[in-house]
Amino acid sequence: MKLLVVGVLAVVWLDALGVYAQVCTGRCVPRNNCQTDDDDPPPDVDLRVGQEDSEVIGNCSHYLDLCCPLDMIIEEPPPRQEEKFRPCGQRNPDGVGFRLGGGKVEEAEFGEFPWSLLVLELQTLFDFEAKEVYVCVASLVAPNVALTVAHCVVNRTATNLVVRAGEWDTRTESEVLPYQTSPVKEILKDADVCSGDGGAALVCSVAGSDTSYYQAGIVAWGIGCGDENIPGVYVDVANTRSWIVENLNSLNVDPAFYTSCSGRCVRRDYCLTDEDDPAPDVDLRVGQKDSAVVGNCSHYLDLCCPPDLIIEEPHQPATYDQQFSSCGKRNPNGVGFRLGEGKVEEAEFAPNVALTVAHCVVNRTATNLVVRAGEWDTRTEGEVLPYQTSPVKEVLVHEGYNKRHHNNVALLVLQKPFQPAKNVQTVCLPPPGVRPATGEECITGGWGKDRFGKDGVYQHILKRVSLPIVDSGRCREAMRKARLGQKFKLHNTSLCAGGKKDADVCSGDGGAALVCPVYGSENSYYQAGIVAWGIGCGDENIPGVYVDVTVMLPWIVNKLNALNVDPAFYTAN
C-alpha cells in the first residue's frame, strides 16, 4: 500500500447479558452465520442495543447479532464470491447487509462510503506489545494507493503505518463484511505541509449522476468543531489533482480506478447513440481550469461510451445540409447537446457575405482577415459539428463612416461561400417597415469580456444575453448623464438596447448581431442591430449603442444586389 499525502482502551463489563439472551428463542449469532433469503430486504438495526449507556433491549445482546432459528444456523459461513471494483465514487446509500434504524444520529450506513480508510500506526505503549493507534483518515484512489493530508503522516515511518479499508465500527469485528488491512510501503508527500488533523474525504456529486461522487476536498483543519459561521478548511483536490495524477501515473495505476466512466471517454461523435434519444445535458464547468466540478469524463464535450458502442474509425468529413433553411432560424435547444449549466464578430446573411461594424475592420487588409462560422467554444475542436473558415476577399465600408461611429457598418465578402449546416445558417434582414418596439426583448452575445476594464476576461464559449430595446430619447439622456455631457447627440443610425444591471455585451463583442423575433413566427429572427459601443458594461440604466440595421438597410441591400446575392438568403418568410 502506498500513501499519497496533500488512545486509551476502555473495557466495559456488561452485567445484564442474561436479560437480553432471554428474549431470543433461537440462538444469537453473527448475521453471516444465519441462513436468510436473498430476496428479503436488508433488516433495520438499532445501534443502541448492547451499548454501555443505553437501556434499549433487543433480541440479542448486540445490534450486529441476529436471533436465528436453530435449524437456520450456519456454523461455518460459505466463502464469499470474489468481488470486482465498480466504477469509482459509487456510494451505497442504503448500506450493505443491513440498514440503520433506531439510534442513528450522524452515523454512516455500513459500507456507505466504501472509499473511506482508517490510517493506524504501530506503537508500543507502556513497554507492552505494539498496538495499532489511530492516526487519521484517508481515501482509496486505487487498490494500492490511499490519499490523505500531509500533516497526518509527515515525520512518520512508512513501515509503521497500516491502512484499514472497510472499517465501520471500531469496537467490533462482527460486521457482515470484514475489514482489510495493508501495511504502508511508501509515503509520497507534496512539498507544502501544515499542522492539524484530518484526512477524510469531502465528496460531492458527479455532475449528471445520481449515484457517483468525486473527492473535492480532504479534511485539513479548523477552529473548534461545529461552531456556527466558522467553516472548516479542506485541501482543494482540484488544485492538487495534477500532482496526484502525476504520482498515480508514475505508479502505473490504471486511471479506470479513479475516473467515474465505466466505459471509455470519447468525443460524442465517436459513440454510437440512438438518433431518437433526446439531446443530453452538459455542464460547462466540467474540465475547466478554475472549476472543481467533476463529470464522468475530463471534459464536458466528451461522452462516457460503453466499449461496444465506440466507433474507432473517425467519422467521414462532415456532410452538410443540401440547402440553407429559411433565414433567421434559431436552434433554441442547441445542436447535439444542451447546456445544463480580441475577435471580430459578425452575422452571416448570405453564404459569402458577413455583416459587421465598420470600426472593427476599417484600415485592415482584407486578405489578412479570416471569418469563422459555426464556432462555439474557442478552446476545443471537439464540438459535435465542426466550424468552417473562409478568408475575406473584400471589405466594403460605408462611405459615410467617421470616427464618431456614424454609419458604422461594413460588409465582408468571402473568398469561398460557407456550406449550410445545423450550426451555420443565415440571419434575416429587417422585413420592410419593421422596427423593434421600445421594451421588446431582443438577443445578442459574443465572445467579449465578462466585465469592463483590465479585469475583464474574454470568453471562450459564445455567450448570449436578452436585452430590451430602449427609446432613443431616453438613451440620449442616459448617455448625457453618464459621461458625455449635454451636447451629446445620438446619431440617427444608432439603436439602443439594455440598461439592465450586469446584463450587457462588452469589449470584444463589437460586430455581433442584435436579433429580434420575426412577428408571427415562433423561431425566426431578424437582425435589428449590430453591437457598436457603450459606456462601461452592464451598468444599470445605461444602455448600449447598436447600429440601426433598419436605417442602414438601403445601403446593405444595394451592396448585396451588386454582389448578385439571392434575396432568399436574407428575406424572412
C-alpha positions as CSV (number, residue, x, y, z in Angstrom):
1,M,0.0,0.0,0.0
2,K,1.3,3.4,-0.9
3,L,0.0,6.5,0.9
4,L,-0.5,9.8,-1.1
5,V,-0.5,12.8,1.1
6,V,-1.7,16.6,0.0
7,G,-5.9,6.4,22.8
8,V,-6.9,4.7,25.7
9,L,-8.7,1.3,25.6
10,A,-11.9,1.1,27.7
11,V,-13.1,-2.3,28.7
12,V,-16.8,-2.4,29.7
13,W,-18.3,-5.3,31.5
14,L,-22.0,-5.9,30.6
15,D,-23.7,-7.4,33.6
16,A,-27.1,-7.8,32.0
17,L,-26.4,-10.2,29.2
18,G,-28.7,-12.8,30.6
19,V,-31.6,-10.4,30.3
20,Y,-31.0,-9.8,26.6
21,A,-30.5,-13.5,25.8
22,Q,-33.8,-14.5,27.4
23,V,-35.7,-12.7,24.5
24,C,-34.2,-14.9,21.8
25,T,-36.0,-18.2,21.2
26,G,-33.3,-19.5,18.9
27,R,-29.6,-18.6,19.2
28,C,-27.9,-15.2,18.8
29,V,-25.2,-15.4,16.1
30,P,-23.4,-13.0,13.7
31,R,-25.7,-12.3,10.7
32,N,-23.4,-14.2,8.4
33,N,-24.0,-17.4,10.5
34,C,-27.7,-17.4,9.9
35,Q,-29.3,-18.6,6.6
36,T,-31.6,-15.9,5.2
37,D,-33.5,-15.4,1.9
38,D,-31.6,-13.3,-0.6
39,D,-34.8,-11.7,-1.7
40,D,-35.6,-10.4,1.8
41,P,-35.0,-6.6,2.2
42,P,-32.0,-5.7,4.4
43,P,-33.1,-5.6,8.1
44,D,-33.0,-2.4,10.2
45,V,-30.8,-2.5,13.3
46,D,-30.8,-0.3,16.3
47,L,-27.4,1.0,17.2
48,R,-28.4,1.5,20.9
49,V,-28.8,-2.2,21.5
50,G,-25.9,-3.5,23.6
51,Q,-24.3,-0.1,24.2
52,E,-23.0,0.8,27.6
53,D,-25.2,3.9,28.2
54,S,-28.3,2.5,26.6
55,E,-31.4,1.0,28.1
56,V,-32.7,-0.3,24.7
57,I,-33.0,-4.1,24.7
58,G,-33.1,-6.2,21.5
59,N,-33.5,-9.8,20.8
60,C,-29.7,-10.2,21.2
61,S,-27.1,-8.6,23.3
62,H,-25.5,-6.7,20.4
63,Y,-27.1,-4.9,17.5
64,L,-25.0,-6.8,14.9
65,D,-26.2,-10.2,16.2
66,L,-29.3,-11.9,14.9
67,C,-31.7,-14.2,16.7
68,C,-31.5,-17.2,14.4
69,P,-33.8,-20.3,14.5
70,L,-31.7,-23.3,15.4
71,D,-32.3,-25.1,12.1
72,M,-31.1,-22.0,10.2
73,I,-27.7,-21.6,11.9
74,I,-24.6,-22.0,9.7
75,E,-21.7,-22.9,11.8
76,E,-19.2,-22.2,9.0
77,P,-20.4,-19.5,6.6
78,P,-19.5,-20.3,2.9
79,P,-16.7,-18.2,1.4
80,R,-17.9,-15.1,-0.3
81,Q,-17.8,-14.7,-4.0
82,E,-14.9,-12.7,-5.4
83,E,-15.8,-9.1,-6.0
84,K,-14.7,-6.7,-8.7
85,F,-14.1,-3.0,-8.3
86,R,-17.0,-0.9,-9.5
87,P,-16.6,2.4,-11.2
88,C,-15.1,4.9,-8.8
89,G,-17.2,7.0,-6.4
90,Q,-20.2,4.7,-6.1
91,R,-21.9,5.3,-2.8
92,N,-24.0,2.7,-1.0
93,P,-26.8,5.0,0.4
94,D,-28.7,2.1,1.9
95,G,-25.7,0.4,3.4
96,V,-24.5,-3.2,2.9
97,G,-26.3,-6.1,4.5
98,F,-28.4,-4.1,6.9
99,R,-29.7,-0.6,7.4
100,L,-29.6,1.7,10.4
101,G,-33.0,2.2,12.1
102,G,-33.4,3.4,15.7
103,G,-30.5,5.1,17.4
104,K,-29.0,6.6,14.3
105,V,-27.6,10.2,14.8
106,E,-24.8,11.1,12.4
107,E,-23.6,7.6,11.7
108,A,-23.0,6.5,8.1
109,E,-24.5,3.3,6.9
110,F,-22.2,0.2,7.0
111,G,-20.3,0.4,3.7
112,E,-22.0,3.6,2.6
113,F,-18.7,5.3,1.7
114,P,-16.5,2.4,0.6
115,W,-13.5,4.6,-0.2
116,S,-13.1,5.7,3.5
117,L,-9.9,4.3,5.1
118,L,-8.5,4.3,8.6
119,V,-4.8,5.1,9.0
120,L,-3.2,3.4,12.1
121,E,0.3,3.5,13.5
122,L,2.0,0.6,15.3
123,Q,3.2,2.0,18.6
124,T,4.5,0.3,21.8
125,L,2.5,1.6,24.7
126,F,4.0,1.4,28.3
127,D,6.6,-1.1,27.1
128,F,3.9,-3.7,26.2
129,E,3.3,-5.2,22.8
130,A,2.8,-3.0,19.8
131,K,-0.7,-1.7,19.3
132,E,-2.4,-0.1,16.3
133,V,-3.1,3.5,17.3
134,Y,-5.4,5.8,15.3
135,V,-3.6,8.5,13.2
136,C,-6.1,9.9,10.7
137,V,-8.4,9.1,7.8
138,A,-7.7,8.6,4.1
139,S,-9.5,7.7,0.9
140,L,-8.9,4.9,-1.6
141,V,-8.0,6.1,-5.1
142,A,-6.6,2.8,-6.4
143,P,-6.3,-0.7,-4.9
144,N,-2.8,0.1,-3.6
145,V,-2.9,3.9,-3.2
146,A,-4.5,6.0,-0.5
147,L,-4.9,9.8,-0.4
148,T,-4.7,11.8,2.8
149,V,-3.3,15.1,4.2
150,A,0.4,15.5,4.6
151,H,0.4,16.6,8.2
152,C,-1.1,13.3,9.2
153,V,1.9,11.3,8.1
154,V,4.8,13.7,7.9
155,N,7.8,12.6,10.0
156,R,6.2,9.1,10.5
157,T,7.9,5.9,9.3
158,A,6.0,4.3,6.4
159,T,6.6,0.8,7.6
160,N,5.0,1.6,11.0
161,L,1.7,2.6,9.3
162,V,-1.2,0.4,8.5
163,V,-4.2,1.3,6.4
164,R,-7.6,-0.3,7.1
165,A,-10.3,-0.5,4.4
166,G,-13.9,-1.4,5.0
167,E,-13.9,-0.4,8.7
168,W,-17.0,0.9,10.3
169,D,-17.5,0.1,14.0
170,T,-14.0,0.1,15.6
171,R,-15.5,-1.7,18.7
172,T,-16.3,-4.9,16.9
173,E,-15.1,-7.3,14.1
174,S,-18.5,-8.8,13.6
175,E,-19.7,-6.6,10.7
176,V,-21.3,-8.5,7.8
177,L,-18.1,-7.9,5.8
178,P,-14.7,-8.0,7.3
179,Y,-12.3,-5.0,7.0
180,Q,-9.0,-5.4,5.2
181,T,-5.6,-4.1,6.2
182,S,-2.4,-3.4,4.3
183,P,1.0,-2.1,5.6
184,V,2.2,1.1,4.0
185,K,5.2,0.7,1.7
186,E,5.9,4.3,0.8
187,I,4.8,7.8,1.6
188,L,4.7,10.4,-1.3
189,K,4.4,14.0,0.1
190,D,3.8,17.3,-1.7
191,A,6.3,19.9,-0.7
192,D,3.9,22.1,1.2
193,V,2.7,20.7,4.6
194,C,0.9,22.1,7.6
195,S,-0.1,21.0,11.1
196,G,-3.6,19.9,12.1
197,D,-5.8,16.8,11.9
198,G,-7.9,15.1,9.3
199,G,-7.5,13.2,6.1
200,A,-11.2,12.2,5.5
201,A,-12.7,12.8,2.0
202,L,-15.1,15.6,1.3
203,V,-17.1,14.2,-1.6
204,C,-19.6,15.9,-4.0
205,S,-22.0,14.5,-6.6
206,V,-20.6,13.9,-10.1
207,A,-22.4,16.2,-12.5
208,G,-25.2,14.3,-14.2
209,S,-25.1,11.3,-11.9
210,D,-27.4,10.3,-9.0
211,T,-25.0,7.8,-7.5
212,S,-21.4,8.8,-8.3
213,Y,-19.3,11.0,-6.1
214,Y,-15.8,12.6,-6.6
215,Q,-13.4,13.8,-3.9
216,A,-13.5,17.6,-3.8
217,G,-11.5,18.1,-0.6
218,I,-9.6,16.5,2.3
219,V,-10.3,17.4,5.9
220,A,-7.4,19.6,6.9
221,W,-8.0,21.9,9.9
222,G,-10.5,24.2,11.6
223,I,-11.2,26.4,14.6
224,G,-13.2,24.4,17.1
225,C,-15.8,21.9,15.8
226,G,-19.3,22.7,14.6
227,D,-19.3,26.4,15.7
228,E,-21.9,28.5,13.8
229,N,-20.5,30.6,11.0
230,I,-17.0,29.1,11.4
231,P,-16.4,26.8,8.4
232,G,-13.7,24.0,8.3
233,V,-10.7,24.1,6.0
234,Y,-10.1,21.4,3.4
235,V,-7.4,20.6,0.9
236,D,-8.7,21.6,-2.5
237,V,-8.2,18.4,-4.5
238,A,-8.9,20.2,-7.8
239,N,-5.8,22.3,-7.3
240,T,-3.6,19.3,-6.4
241,R,-5.1,17.0,-9.0
242,S,-2.2,17.3,-11.4
243,W,0.3,16.3,-8.6
244,I,-1.9,13.4,-7.6
245,V,-2.4,12.1,-11.2
246,E,1.3,12.6,-11.9
247,N,2.2,10.3,-9.0
248,L,-0.5,7.8,-9.9
249,N,0.9,7.6,-13.4
250,S,4.4,7.0,-12.0
251,L,3.0,4.1,-10.0
252,N,1.3,2.7,-13.2
253,V,-2.2,3.0,-11.7
254,D,-4.9,2.4,-14.2
255,P,-7.0,5.6,-14.5
256,A,-10.1,3.5,-14.6
257,F,-9.8,3.2,-10.8
258,Y,-10.2,6.9,-10.2
259,T,-12.3,8.1,-13.1
260,S,-16.1,7.6,-13.0
261,C,-16.5,6.4,-16.6
262,S,-17.1,2.7,-16.7
263,G,-16.6,2.7,-20.5
264,R,-14.3,5.0,-22.3
265,C,-14.4,8.8,-22.7
266,V,-14.6,9.7,-26.3
267,R,-15.8,12.6,-28.4
268,R,-19.6,12.5,-28.8
269,D,-19.4,11.7,-32.5
270,Y,-17.2,8.6,-31.8
271,C,-20.0,7.0,-29.7
272,L,-22.9,5.3,-31.4
273,T,-26.2,6.7,-30.0
274,D,-29.8,6.4,-30.9
275,E,-30.9,9.4,-33.0
276,D,-34.3,9.3,-31.3
277,D,-32.7,9.9,-27.9
278,P,-33.1,13.5,-26.5
279,A,-30.0,15.7,-26.7
280,P,-28.0,15.2,-23.5
281,D,-27.4,18.0,-21.0
282,V,-23.8,19.0,-20.4
283,D,-22.2,21.0,-17.6
284,L,-19.8,23.6,-18.9
285,R,-17.9,23.7,-15.7
286,V,-16.6,20.2,-16.1
287,G,-12.9,20.2,-17.1
288,Q,-12.4,23.9,-16.8
289,K,-9.2,25.3,-15.2
290,D,-10.9,27.2,-12.4
291,S,-13.7,24.7,-11.7
292,A,-13.9,22.0,-9.1
293,V,-16.9,20.4,-10.8
294,V,-16.2,16.8,-12.0
295,G,-18.1,14.8,-14.6
296,N,-17.9,11.3,-15.9
297,C,-15.2,12.4,-18.3
298,S,-12.5,15.0,-18.0
299,H,-14.1,17.5,-20.5
300,Y,-17.8,18.4,-20.9
301,L,-17.7,17.6,-24.6
302,D,-16.6,14.1,-24.0
303,L,-19.0,11.2,-23.5
304,C,-18.6,8.1,-21.4
305,C,-19.3,5.5,-24.0
306,P,-19.8,1.7,-23.5
307,P,-17.0,-0.2,-25.2
308,D,-19.3,-1.9,-27.6
309,L,-20.7,1.4,-28.9
310,I,-17.3,3.1,-29.5
311,I,-16.6,4.0,-33.2
312,E,-12.8,3.5,-33.5
313,E,-12.5,4.9,-37.0
314,P,-13.0,8.7,-37.3
315,H,-16.2,9.8,-38.9
316,Q,-16.1,10.8,-42.6
317,P,-15.8,14.5,-43.1
318,A,-18.9,16.3,-42.1
319,T,-21.7,16.3,-44.7
320,Y,-23.7,19.5,-44.8
321,D,-27.4,20.1,-45.5
322,Q,-28.2,20.3,-49.2
323,Q,-29.5,23.8,-48.8
324,F,-29.8,26.7,-46.3
325,S,-33.1,26.8,-44.4
326,S,-35.1,30.0,-44.2
327,C,-33.0,32.8,-42.7
328,G,-33.0,33.6,-39.0
329,K,-33.9,30.1,-37.8
330,R,-32.6,29.8,-34.2
331,N,-31.7,26.5,-32.6
332,P,-33.1,27.2,-29.1
333,N,-32.2,23.7,-27.8
334,G,-28.7,23.7,-29.4
335,V,-27.3,21.1,-31.7
336,G,-26.3,17.7,-30.4
337,F,-26.5,18.6,-26.7
338,R,-27.9,21.2,-24.3
339,L,-26.4,23.2,-21.6
340,G,-27.4,22.0,-18.1
341,E,-25.3,25.0,-16.6
342,G,-9.9,40.2,-29.3
343,K,-12.3,38.9,-32.0
344,V,-14.3,40.4,-34.8
345,E,-17.9,39.2,-34.7
346,E,-20.3,39.3,-37.5
347,A,-23.6,38.0,-38.7
348,E,-24.0,36.0,-41.9
349,F,-26.9,36.7,-44.2
350,A,-25.6,35.1,-47.4
351,P,-23.2,32.2,-47.8
352,N,-20.4,34.5,-48.9
353,V,-21.2,37.8,-47.1
354,A,-20.9,38.8,-43.5
355,L,-22.2,42.0,-41.8
356,T,-20.2,43.8,-39.1
357,V,-19.4,47.2,-37.7
358,A,-17.0,49.4,-39.7
359,H,-14.7,50.3,-36.8
360,C,-13.7,46.6,-36.5
361,V,-12.3,46.3,-40.0
362,V,-11.6,49.8,-41.3
363,N,-7.9,50.2,-42.3
364,R,-7.4,46.5,-42.1
365,T,-6.2,44.5,-45.1
366,A,-8.9,42.2,-46.4
367,T,-6.7,39.3,-47.2
368,N,-5.4,39.2,-43.6
369,L,-8.9,38.6,-42.2
370,V,-10.5,35.2,-41.8
371,V,-14.1,34.6,-40.9
372,R,-15.2,31.5,-38.9
373,A,-18.8,30.2,-38.9
374,G,-20.2,27.7,-36.5
375,E,-17.7,28.4,-33.8
376,W,-18.8,27.9,-30.1
377,D,-16.0,27.0,-27.7
378,T,-12.7,28.5,-28.9
379,R,-10.7,26.2,-26.7
380,T,-11.7,23.0,-28.5
381,E,-12.4,21.5,-31.8
382,G,-14.4,18.6,-30.3
383,E,-17.9,20.1,-30.8
384,V,-20.4,17.8,-32.4
385,L,-20.3,19.8,-35.6
386,P,-17.1,21.5,-36.9
387,Y,-16.7,25.2,-37.6
388,Q,-16.0,26.5,-41.1
389,T,-13.5,29.2,-42.1
390,S,-13.2,31.4,-45.1
391,P,-10.6,34.1,-46.0
392,V,-12.0,37.6,-46.7
393,K,-11.9,38.7,-50.3
394,E,-13.1,42.2,-49.9
395,V,-14.1,44.7,-47.2
396,L,-16.9,47.1,-48.0
397,V,-17.1,50.0,-45.5
398,H,-20.0,52.6,-45.6
399,E,-18.8,55.7,-47.3
400,G,-20.2,57.9,-44.6
401,Y,-18.4,56.2,-41.7
402,N,-16.4,58.5,-39.4
403,K,-14.6,58.5,-36.1
404,R,-17.8,59.3,-34.3
405,H,-19.1,55.9,-35.4
406,H,-21.8,57.4,-37.7
407,N,-22.9,55.0,-40.5
408,N,-20.8,52.3,-38.6
409,V,-21.5,49.4,-40.9
410,A,-19.3,47.1,-43.2
411,L,-19.7,44.0,-45.3
412,L,-17.1,41.3,-45.6
413,V,-17.1,39.5,-48.9
414,L,-15.7,35.9,-48.5
415,Q,-13.4,34.1,-50.9
416,K,-15.4,30.9,-50.5
417,P,-19.1,30.5,-49.5
418,F,-19.9,28.7,-46.3
419,Q,-21.7,25.4,-46.6
420,P,-25.1,25.0,-44.9
421,A,-25.1,23.0,-41.6
422,K,-27.2,23.0,-38.5
423,N,-24.7,25.3,-36.9
424,V,-24.2,27.5,-39.9
425,Q,-27.3,29.4,-41.3
426,T,-28.1,32.9,-42.4
427,V,-29.8,35.7,-40.4
428,C,-32.8,37.7,-41.8
429,L,-32.6,41.4,-42.5
430,P,-35.5,43.5,-41.1
431,P,-38.7,43.0,-43.1
432,P,-40.0,46.2,-44.8
433,G,-41.3,48.7,-42.3
434,V,-40.4,46.6,-39.3
435,R,-38.6,48.1,-36.3
436,P,-38.3,46.6,-32.8
437,A,-40.7,48.2,-30.4
438,T,-39.5,50.0,-27.2
439,G,-39.2,47.4,-24.4
440,E,-39.2,44.5,-26.8
441,E,-36.7,41.8,-25.7
442,C,-34.0,41.0,-28.3
443,I,-31.0,38.8,-28.1
444,T,-27.3,39.4,-28.6
445,G,-24.0,38.0,-27.4
446,G,-20.4,37.1,-28.4
447,W,-17.0,36.2,-27.0
448,G,-16.2,39.5,-25.5
449,K,-15.1,40.4,-22.0
450,D,-17.2,39.4,-18.9
451,R,-16.7,42.9,-17.4
452,F,-15.4,46.3,-18.3
453,G,-11.7,47.3,-17.8
454,K,-8.5,45.4,-17.4
455,D,-10.1,42.9,-15.0
456,G,-12.4,41.7,-17.8
457,V,-11.7,38.3,-19.4
458,Y,-12.5,37.3,-22.9
459,Q,-14.9,34.4,-23.1
460,H,-14.2,31.1,-24.6
461,I,-17.8,30.0,-25.2
462,L,-20.3,32.1,-27.1
463,K,-22.5,33.9,-24.6
464,R,-26.0,35.2,-25.1
465,V,-28.0,37.9,-23.3
466,S,-31.5,39.2,-23.7
467,L,-31.9,43.0,-23.6
468,P,-34.9,45.4,-24.0
469,I,-35.0,48.0,-26.8
470,V,-34.6,51.5,-25.3
471,D,-36.3,54.6,-26.7
472,S,-33.7,56.9,-28.5
473,G,-34.6,59.9,-26.4
474,R,-34.2,58.1,-23.1
475,C,-30.9,56.6,-24.4
476,R,-29.6,60.1,-25.3
477,E,-30.4,61.4,-21.8
478,A,-28.8,58.4,-20.2
479,M,-25.6,59.0,-22.1
480,R,-25.5,62.6,-21.3
481,K,-25.9,61.9,-17.6
482,A,-23.3,59.1,-17.6
483,R,-20.3,60.9,-19.1
484,L,-20.9,62.5,-22.4
485,G,-22.5,65.8,-21.3
486,Q,-25.5,67.8,-22.5
487,K,-24.2,68.4,-26.0
488,F,-24.2,64.8,-26.9
489,K,-26.5,63.8,-29.8
490,L,-27.4,60.2,-30.7
491,H,-27.0,59.7,-34.4
492,N,-29.9,58.6,-36.4
493,T,-28.1,55.4,-37.5
494,S,-28.0,54.3,-33.9
495,L,-30.3,52.0,-31.9
496,C,-30.1,51.5,-28.1
497,A,-30.8,48.3,-26.0
498,G,-30.1,47.2,-22.5
499,G,-29.7,49.2,-19.3
500,K,-30.2,46.1,-17.1
501,K,-27.7,45.7,-14.3
502,D,-25.0,43.0,-15.1
503,A,-26.6,42.1,-18.4
504,D,-24.8,43.5,-21.4
505,V,-22.3,42.9,-24.2
506,C,-18.8,44.3,-23.6
507,S,-15.4,44.9,-25.1
508,G,-14.7,42.4,-27.9
509,D,-18.4,41.9,-28.8
510,G,-18.3,44.6,-31.5
511,G,-20.0,43.5,-34.7
512,A,-22.3,40.9,-33.0
513,A,-25.9,40.8,-34.1
514,L,-28.8,42.0,-32.0
515,V,-31.7,39.9,-33.2
516,C,-35.4,40.2,-32.6
517,P,-38.3,37.8,-33.3
518,V,-40.0,38.0,-36.6
519,Y,-43.6,38.9,-36.0
520,G,-45.9,35.8,-36.2
521,S,-43.0,33.3,-36.1
522,E,-42.0,31.2,-33.1
523,N,-38.4,30.7,-34.0
524,S,-37.3,33.2,-36.8
525,Y,-35.2,36.2,-36.0
526,Y,-34.1,39.3,-38.0
527,Q,-31.1,41.4,-37.3
528,A,-32.2,44.7,-35.8
529,G,-28.8,46.0,-34.7
530,I,-25.1,45.5,-34.6
531,V,-23.1,45.9,-31.4
532,A,-21.2,49.2,-31.7
533,W,-20.2,50.9,-28.5
534,G,-21.2,51.7,-24.9
535,I,-20.1,53.3,-21.6
536,G,-18.9,50.6,-19.3
537,C,-20.6,47.2,-19.4
538,G,-23.7,46.2,-17.6
539,D,-24.3,49.4,-15.6
540,E,-27.8,49.9,-14.5
541,N,-29.8,52.4,-16.7
542,I,-27.0,52.9,-19.2
543,P,-28.0,51.1,-22.4
544,G,-25.6,50.0,-25.1
545,V,-25.5,51.6,-28.6
546,Y,-26.0,49.5,-31.7
547,V,-26.0,50.2,-35.4
548,D,-29.7,50.5,-36.5
549,V,-29.9,48.0,-39.3
550,T,-33.3,49.2,-40.5
551,V,-31.8,52.7,-41.2
552,M,-28.8,51.1,-42.9
553,L,-30.9,48.6,-44.9
554,P,-30.9,50.5,-48.3
555,W,-27.1,50.7,-48.3
556,I,-26.8,47.0,-47.3
557,V,-29.3,45.7,-49.9
558,N,-27.7,47.9,-52.6
559,K,-24.3,46.3,-52.0
560,L,-25.8,42.8,-51.9
561,N,-27.6,43.4,-55.2
562,A,-24.3,44.5,-56.7
563,L,-22.8,41.2,-55.5
564,N,-25.6,39.2,-57.1
565,V,-26.7,37.8,-53.7
566,D,-30.1,36.0,-53.9
567,P,-32.6,37.9,-51.6
568,A,-33.9,34.5,-50.5
569,F,-30.9,34.1,-48.2
570,Y,-31.9,37.2,-46.1
571,T,-35.6,37.6,-46.5
572,A,-37.9,36.4,-43.8
573,N,-40.8,34.1,-44.9
